[in-house]
């Protein structure tokens, strides 16, 4: 198993742990993200805001999708990922497609 797939499997177990421990994380990606940061990173999170507060913050998915849209459809060179990141993604893509294709066919 490659490093990319091993990292994904490890990440998946961390997410599963949080979904089991925090029911609120099952209903809110924002809540899940905050719990992930608190448990598995060095980011100091002193409190988890209420769902009402979280609703006022744009989702990380919306931000990421918008970024991908700009990078994939516009010729804005200042918005493009670095060459190093492009190469890393290009290298990992075939293996990820194969792995996730197997999961989706199961």
Beta strands, then each sheet from edge to edge (+ up, - down):
end
